[in-house]
Amino acid sequence: MKKILLMLQLILLTTGVFSMTSDMFQKGVLHFNYKADALASAETKARIQLEKDLASVLAVPAGERTFENTVIAYNKAFDKYGDSFGIAMFLAYVSPDQKLRDSATELQSKVSAYMVEVGTRKDLYNAIKEYADTNPKLDVPEAKLLENMMIGFRKSGLHLPDDQLEIYRNLSRQRSENSINFSKNIRDNADFELVTREDLKGLPEEYINRLERLEGFYKVTLNYPDYVPFMKNSESDSARRALEFKYLRRGGDENVKLLENSLDLRRQTASLLGYKTFADMKLEYRMAKNPKTVEKFLKDIEKKLKPYGKKEDKQLLALKEERAGKKDKNVYGWESAFWSTLYKKINYDVDAEKIKEYFPADVVIDGMLESFGHLFGIEFKQVKIPVWHKDVRTYELIDSATKQTVAYVYMDLFPREGKYKHAACFDLVDGHQKEDGSYQKPFTAIVANFNPPSKDAPSLLKHDEVETLFHEFGHVLHNALTTAKYSGLSGTAVAGDFVEVPSQILENWAWHPAVLKKISKHYKTGEPLPDEIIEKMIKGKNVFSARAYQRQNFFAQYDMDLHTSNKELDTTKEYFKLAKKITGVPVTPDTIPQASFDHIMGGYDAGYYGYLWAKVIAEDMFSVFEKEGLDNPETGKRFRDEILAVGGTYEEQEIVEKFLGRKVDNKPFLKSIGLE
């Protein structure tokens, strides 16, 4: 897998996700006109109203409780609370205003601490439980929502004695604060390496021309558009090593402390709630159910990958010896991307820097929207609505059959100071049925860090960035095409090891020849990607795929090892040891890569395996499209209706097997990476 992608949601304990449906809007669309000094007072006012609304829920006599006056009223109270300061917490990741980002981060901490407090109130738990204990006759969405709430209450320690519940609250507050600070430390990193013109040998002029000059040197930052091309193409081994060293120290020693403290807090939390390990606690209601299933799954993949990985290592070592004139046992971290890129150029005539000239961002986006629009029965209309930065583009998503607007999509694609460093889909407003019976349109955003336009060329995407865009668009469609009744079941509100399925399915279309033609247009000549280049790209698709998946397998096993241990671990030693064992590549000495492993501090703790787990499901489901036609709108409609629309309303295993007409098979996955 070529990317590390993160789905971010603002999850509030037992309430699901804020629906955010009133104060955030102006003329039917979101506004982003927030003032840094007004956020705290807005939250305070909203908190007072929330307490009043919750008091109304508590005031309902036990014998008169209904789904509406108890479950729905409880959720609506939190929805209203979220409405009052709206999208401000999202702006912590994307606002160009540092003062607003800082205030929004403070707001995150404040809201998070309060949610721990209010989400662990026994009087509220008892009110909901009072109703649940009547065994009411509910339809599927109602039953699922109530079930999720009761699971959330249990995971929030509501069954504990008061003294232990207070311990749980303190642990939760600390865990949340650590996660917020961990992410902020990565976002705030502005380190760079100064390199010479000689160090840039191998990089295209377009790349060199956009670099900032400083004291006679060229400034290469740790942001994706600078870092990745440099590591793949710079012929200077020493410059690559220096840049990688800084990259693998993002987050710093402070983040190592935050991670190790969080692991201790998680162990204490799991023990307090009666679980053997934190992983047992997290996996109980996911598709995998328990750590043993995950460990077996990962070990099986590790075993299958090992011989292929060794073969690929030998290929790179031979090239290194031939070109660098030295025999070595390892291809080191700062060398891997360079030698892999060169190998593909030599053996497959695939030059990512040349190929990206065929992928102007505007052309890729238009072609992607047209392709998936046809497949899923939707249309996209670019519209002018309020945004948080001038570079953000916005689309209205329209159902082709009804001609009704069903969602709005934002794309914030280029890096800037203080912005979120990875690629992710942010769920801004969940689709759900409103009180008047109408349906709330979802609002969702792709945030990425692609190569920005320069004076010489438009934004040009490398093919792996095209894959990233398609991946994130899978999350977008999961959110945008939901028809779930409740916000807590909407879109990506699914099991953590299923959430990456739609996104990983859509990656496959980035390799479909007809789609590649549609999304390509050389920025100078206007010609689409030639057939011979497409053929070479597809032929070289799985070159070094074993190494790539060994790396993903390592991340998953590292995450699982950290969360199945009941003793303190030196996370650096564990990282170095396991990385060498699984990937065969030693980690660069004196680095701390786990300090920027945002996933295990941002919701994927004991869950990183979900990428591989979901990949197996995704490739099996994609095999249905291969059989019935990659542009078959009937298959697309079935996928839309049976997978995307339902969100978390039904059990994930149930909807997968319904779409497949059978149980999941891992053979399509193995075939997709060239191992079957």
N, C-alpha and C positions, 0 to 999 in steps of 0.2 A: 504494500500500500504506500502511495507516494505522499500522503498527506496526514496531518493530524488535525482533525476537525472536531469542533466542539459545539454541541447544541446547548444554548444557555436559556434557562427559563427562570422567572421570578417565582419560586415555589414557596408557598407559605404554609408549611406544616399541614394541618388537617384540613385546610380550606381549599386545597388545590391551587389554582392559579387565579390571580386577580382578573376579573373580566374587563375592568377599566372602561366604563361606557358612558360617562357624561361630561365631567369637568375637563377631560382631555380633548374634547372636540370643539371645533369652530366650523360652522357651516358643513357639518357632516363628516369632516376629516380631522385627523390629528393636528394639533398645533405644538410647536416646540418653543413657545415664548415663555420660558421659565427664568426667573431671576434667582441668583444664588442666595441672596439674603432673605428670600421669601419662603424657601423650602421648609425650614424648621417650623415656622409659624403655621404653615399650611398643614403639616403633619400633626401638630398639636391640636389644631381645630378639628381635624378629621378623627383624631383619637377620641376626643370628647363625644363626637357623634357616634362613633363605633360603640363606645361603652353604653350609650343610651339604647342603641339598637339591640345590643346583646342582652340588656336588661329586659327588653320586651320579649325576647325569646325565653328568658328564664321565668317570666311572669305567667306564661301559659300553664294552666293547671294540668297536672299529670294525665288526667282522664280525657283531656281535650286536645292532646297533641296530634297533629297531622303532619304529613310530609311538607305541606306548604308553610304552616306556621312554625315549624321547627327546623327541618333540614334546609329548606329553601331560604327561610328567613335568616338563618345562621350564615349561609353562604353569601346572601345579598348584603348583609352587614359588612362583610369583608370586601365585597366588590365596591361598595360605596366608599369605604376607607381608601382603597387604592385609587379610586377616581380623583380624589382630592389633590393628590400630588402627581397623578398621572404618570407620564412617561419619564419623569425626572431621573429615576434611578438608572434607566437605560442610558441617559446622557452622560453618566459617569464613564462610559466606554467610548463615546464618540464625539462629545461636544468639543468644538475648537477653543472654547473658553475654559482656561485652567481653573479659574475661580468657581465656575459652575460645576466642573468635573469634581473638584475637591468637595464642594458642598453636597453634590449628589452622592459621593462616596460616604460622606458623614451621614447622610440620610439613610443610605443602605445599612450602616451600622446601627443607627437608631431604630429603624423599622425592624431589622432582624432581631435585635434584643427584645423589642416589644412583642414581636410575634412569638418568641419563646415564652414570654410571660403569659400572654393571652391564650396562646395555643395549648397551654398546660393547666388551664383552669378546670378544676374538678367540677365546679357547678355547671359549667357548659357541657362538659363530658357527660355528666349525669343526666342532663336534659336530653341530649341526643340519644343516650343509651336507654333512657326511659321509653322513648319512641321506638327504638330498634327492638327492644325486648317485647313489644306487642306483636312481633312477627307480621308486620303489615303486608298486604298484597300489593306489590309494586310492579311496574313494567320494567323492562331490562335496564334502561338508562337510570331510572330511579334507584333500582336495587344496586346497580354498580356504584353509583355515587355514594349511597349510604355505606356500602361495603368498604369503599376506599376511605371514607371518613373514619370508620371504626378501626380500620387498620392503622390509619394515621394517628389516631388517639393512642393506640397501644404502643406504636413506635415513639410516641411522645411521652411515654411513662405514666399515663393517667391511671394505670392499675396499681401504681406503687403507693406505699404509705407516704404521708406528707413529708417526712424528713428525707426520704430517698428521692421524692419528686423534686425537692428543692436542689438536691445534688444534681439531678438530671438537668434542671434548668441552667445551673451554673456551667455544666459541661457544654450544653448546647450553645450558650452565649459565647463561650470562649472559642468553640469550634467555628462558629459563624464569623466571629471577628478575625480569626486567623485566616480564613478563606478570603475575606475581603482584602486584608492587608497583603496576602500572598499575591493576589492578582494585580493589585495596585503597584507593588514593587516591580513586577514585570512590565506593566504598562509604562511606568515612569523611567525605565531604563533608557538612557540616551547615549550609551557608549558607542564608540566607533574605532576604526583603525585608519591611520594615515598611511597611504601607500604611494609608491613612486610610479612614474609612467612605465617603467620597466616591469613593475609588479602586475601591471594591467595587461601585459602581453597575453593574447588569447581571447580577450574580451572585445566585443564589437565596438566600433566608434560611437554608435548610438548610446551604449551604456556609459562609456567614458565621458561623453559630452554632457551628460546630465548630472555627473557627480559634482558636488561642491568642492571648490578649491580652498585650501587652508595652508597658509605659510609655505606655499610652493608644492604641497602634497595634494593628493586626492583623498577625499573623505569617504570611506566606505562604512555605512552604518550596519547595524545588526537587523535592520528591517528586511523582510523577505525579498523585495525587488533588488536590494543591494547584495545581500548575503548569498542567496542561492546561486545566482549567475557567477559570482566571484568564485565560490567554492567549486563550481562545475568547470570553469573555463580558465581561471588564472594559472599560468604556467609557473608561477612562483610558489614553490613548496613552502618556503619560510613565511610568506605573506598569508597563505591559506592557513597555516598552522597558528599564526598569531591571531587571525580573525576568528577561527574556530574556538580558540582558547577563551576569548572574551564572550563568544556566543554561549559557550557551555558554562559560563559563570553568571549569566543573567539571573536576577533575583537575589544573588549574593548569599552570604552566610546567614543573613537574617531569614531568608526563605527556608533554608535548611532547618533552622531552629523552629520556624513556624510549622513546617511539615512534621518534624519529629514530635513536637508538642501535640500536634493534632492527632497523630497516630496514638499517642498515649491517651488523649481525651476520647478517642473512638473506642479504644480497648475498654476504658472505664465505662463508657456508655453501654456497650454491648453486654458487659458483665452485669451492669445494673439492671438491664432489661431481661436478663436471663438467657442470653445467647452465649454459645461457646466462644465465638469470635465475631468481630465486626463484619466479616464477610458473610457469616451465617445470617446475621441480622439483615444485611442489605439484599441478599439473594432470595430470601424466603418467598417473596411474592413476584419474583421475576421468572422468566421462562426456564432458566437453568435450575432454579430452586435451591441449590446448595453448592458449596465450594468444591466438593468432590467431583461433581459433574463437570464443573468448569476446569478443574485441574486435569481430569482425564481428557477433555476436549483439547486443551492446549498442549498436553504432552503428546497426544496422537498427531497433532499437526506438526509439532516440533520434530517428531520421529520421521514423518513423511518428508519434511523439508531438508533434513540434515544432509543426505547424500547429494541433493541438488545444490545446496549451499556450498558444500565442499568443492564441487565441480566449478561453480562460479568463482570461488576464491582462487582456484588454480588459474583460471582464465585471466583474472586481474593481475595476479602475481607474475604471470608470464609476460603480460604486457608491460608491467612496471619494470621488470628486469630488462626487457628488450629496449624500452625507451629511456629509462633512467640509468641503465647500466649497473644496477645493483641487485643482488639476490637478497631476498628478504622473506621472513616467515609470515609477515602481516601486511595487509593493506590498512593503514591507520585511518582514523576518523577523518582527519583533514585531507586525506588522499582519496577516499572512497568515491565521492561524487566526481572528482576529476578523472580518475581512471575509468570509471563506468561510462562517463560521457564520451571520453576518447574512444573507448572500445566500440560504442555504438556508431560513432562517426566512421571508424575504420571498417567495421564488419557489416554495417547495415546502411551506411551512407545516410545516417539520421543525425542531423545537426539541429538541435533544439533552437539555437539562436537564429538559424536561417528559416526554420519552419515557422517560428513565431511571426515572421514578416507577413504570413498569410492569415494571421489571426488578429486583426484590429478588434479591439473590445466591442465597438459598436456593431460590427458585422457579426461577431460571435453571438452577442446578446440577441440581435434581431433574428438570426437563424435558429437559435435555441428556442426562443419564444414561438416562432412559427412551427417548429417541429413538434414541440410538446403541446402547443395549442391544438394542432390537428389530431394528435394522439388522444388527448384527454377531453376534447370537445370544449375548448376555451379560446378566448381571444384576449390580446393584450393591447391596451391603448395607453400610449405615453401621455401623462397629464402633468399639469403644473399645480402642485399642492404644497403646503408648507413643508420645509425640510430643515434639518439641523446644520447643514453645510451646503455650500453652493455646488459641490461636486456630486451630490446625491441625486440620482434619477429616480423617477416614480412612475408606476404603472397601475392602471385600473384593470382588474381581471374580470372579464365578462363571459358568462355562460353562452356558448354558441347557439344552443337550442332555445333558451328563453330570452336571450339578449339582456338579461339582468346582471347588474354588477354584483359580483360575489366576494371580492376582496381587493385590497390595495397592497402593492409590493414596493419596497424601497431597495435601492442598490447603492451602497456606499463602498466603493471598490478600491480607492487609492489611499496610500499611507499618509499620515501626518503626525505631528508631534502630539503625544499624549493619547493617541487613539489605540484601541484594542489591537493587539499585535498579530492575531491569528485570523483565520477565516471562520465565520460562524453565521448561523441563522438565529436571529432574535425574534421571538414571538411577542409582538407588542400588544395586540388586542386579540383575544380568543373569540372565535365564532361561538355563538350560543343563542338559544331562544330567549327573547326578551319578554317582559311582563305583558306587553300588548300583543304577543303572538308573532311579531315580526322577528327576523333573524339578524343578529348583530354581525356585520361584515368583519372578517378578520383583517388585521393589519400585521404585516410581517416584513422583516428586513434582512438582507444579506449584507454582512460587514466583512470586507476582505482587504487585502493589501497588495494589489496587483501593480504592475509597472505603470506609472502615470504617463500621460502624454508629455512629449518634449517639444522643443522648437523644431526638431527635425522629423518627428514622426508621431503618429497617434499612439495611444496606449496599445501595446502589442502583447498578446498573451502567449506564453509558452503552452505547449499542449497539456502539460500536467496542470497548468492553471485553468485551462478549459475544463479539464476533468473536475477540478475543485469547484468551479462555477456550476457545473452540472450537478455535482454532489449537493452543494448547498441549495440548489434549486429544488432538489428532491424534498428537502426539509420545508422549503417555501410552499410547495404544493400540498404537503401533508397538512400544514397549517391553513392554507388558503382554501382548500377544497373540502374542508370539514363540514359536516352537517350535524355534528353531535349536538345533543339537546342542551348539555351543560358545559360551562367553561372548563370545569375540572376533568372532563372527558374529551376535550376538544383537541383536534390536530395531533401534536406530538406528545400529548399527555398519555403515553403508553409505557409499557415496561421498558426499563433502561436497556435491556438487551435486544429490544425490537426497534428502538427509535431510529437506528441507522439503516434499517432495511430500505425504505423508499429512497433515501439519498444514495445508497450504494447501487441500487438498481439503475438509477438514472445515469450513473457514470458510464455505463455500457454504451449509451448512445453517442458518447464522445469518440467512440471507435468505429461507428457505423459509417461506411464509405459515403452513402447518400447524404448523411448528416454532415460529415466532414466537408463535402462539396458545398453544402448550404451555408455553413458557418465560416467559410474561408473566402478571402479576397485579398490578394497581395496589395499592400498599402501603396505601392508605386504603380504596378502594372494593371491592377484590377483583376488579374487572373485568379481563378479558384485553385485550390491545392491540386497539383497534377496527380493523375492516377498512379504514376510510378512511385511518387513520394508516399502516397497513402498506402500502397502495397508494402513499401519498406517499413513504414511506421507499424503497421499491423504485424508484419513478420517479426519486428523487433520488440513487440509489446511486452513479451514475457521474459526478455533478457534481464537477468539478475532479479527476477521476481522472487526467487527463493530467498535471496538476501533481504529483500524488502519485507517479505512476510516473516522472516526470522526476527527482524527488528520489531515488527508489530507484536509478534508472539512474546518477545522479551518484555516489552512494555506491559503486556497483559499479565505475564507471570510475575513481574516485579510488583505490580499493583496488588496481585493476589497474595503474594508472599508477605508483603507489608501488612495486609489486612487479615491474614490467617494466623499470624504470630501473636502469642500472648506475652511476649517479652519485648523489652526495648531493643531496637535494631539501630545499628549505625547505617543510615540510609545510603551514605556514600560507598561504604565497603560493600554493601549488598548490591548496589547498582553495578559497581565495577566487576564483582564476582559473577553475577548472573549474566551480564552483558557478554562477557568473554565466553561463558559456558554455552550460551544459546546462539550468539551471532558469530563467535570466533574472532571478533574484532576487539582488541583492548581499548578501553576508554582513555582518552588523553589524560595524563597525570595532572593532579592538582586542580582538576575541574570539578564542578558540582552540577551535573546536568539535571538532577532531580529538583533543583531550585527553580527551574522554569517548566517543570512538568505540571502545567496548569490543570490538566484533567483531574488528577487525583486530589486536587484542592477545590475543584469547581463543579462537583456533582458526579464525576465518574469514578469516585473512590470505590474500590472493590467492584468496578464496573467497566474497566477498560477492555476486558475480554469481549464486551458487547460488540466492538467493531468486527472482530473475526466471527463471532457467533452470528451476527446479523449478515455478514458477508456470505456465509454459507446459505442462509435463507434467501438472500437477495439473488444470488446466482441461480438458485433452483427456480425461483419465481421468474427470473429473466428467461430461463429456458422455455417457459410458456410463450413469451413474446417471440423468441427465436422460431418456435414451431408454428405459431399462428401469424407471424408477421410483425416486424419491429415498428411498422407504421400503421398497424391494424387498429382503427378506432374502436372496433367492437371489444377487442382485448383491453384497450386503453380504458374504455368505459367500465369494464368489469373491474379492473384494478382500481379505478377511481371510486367506484361505488362500494366495493368489498373491502378495500384496504385503506385508502386515503380518507374517505368520507366518514368512516365510523370512529376514527380516533381510538380512544381507549374504552369504548362502550362494551366491546366483547373481548373475551380472552384471546390473546395473540395467537396461541396455538390453533385455536378454532378458526380464525379468519385466514390464517396461512393455509391450513389444510383444505379449507373451503375453496380457496383460489386455485390451489394445486390439484385438488381432487384426490389427494393422497398425502402420506406423511413426507417430511422433508428428506431429501437425499443429498449427500455431500459430493456426489460425483460431478455435477455441473461446476461446483466451486473448484475442485481439483483440476478439471479440464480448463477452466478459465485462466488458471495461472500456469498452465502448461505441464501439469504433473499427472495427467490421466490420458 
